Each structure stands twice: as structure tokens, then as C-alpha cells.
Amino acid sequence: MLLFLKETVPREARNAQQALARFDEALLIMGLEGHMIKTGRRVALSGPDSAAIAEEWIKVARQYRSMLPPDDENPVG
């Protein structure tokens, strides 16, 4: 039990903290994207590996959408 508290709990807490930080960043980016779409501006992804960035974006977008209420509870506009 002590080994679990000494090693596993801190490791899992770090993993959770990192995942939440990345998710918070993704939510900020998605909010900016939503604002840019509403104002008619284009959004583009760029970086050394565009395919990996796009895949990560899709993954985060799925996580974000899974947290939203159903469409009938979340009217757009």
C-alpha cells in the first residue's frame, strides 16, 4: 500500500495534470476557432508535421464534443 501511495499516486496525478493542461489548451484554441468562424476568418493549422497536428486536433475535438450537451440542449447562435 505504501508503495502504491509513494509511486503510483504521484505518477497518475502528474499524468492527469498533463492531460488536463493539454485539454485546457485545446479548449482555448477551439474557442478561438469558433470566434474566428463566427467572424468569417479562416483557421489554418501549421507545423512541422501537419498530418499529426490534424490528427491531434480531431482527437481533441471529439473529446470536446463528448462533453457538450446534446444539440437540442445547446442551440447554436
Secondary structure, 3 states (H helix, E strand, C coil): CHHHHHHHHHHHHHHHHHHHHHHHHHHHHHHHHHHHHHCCCCCCCCCCCHHHHHHHHHHHHHHHHHHCCCHHHCCCC
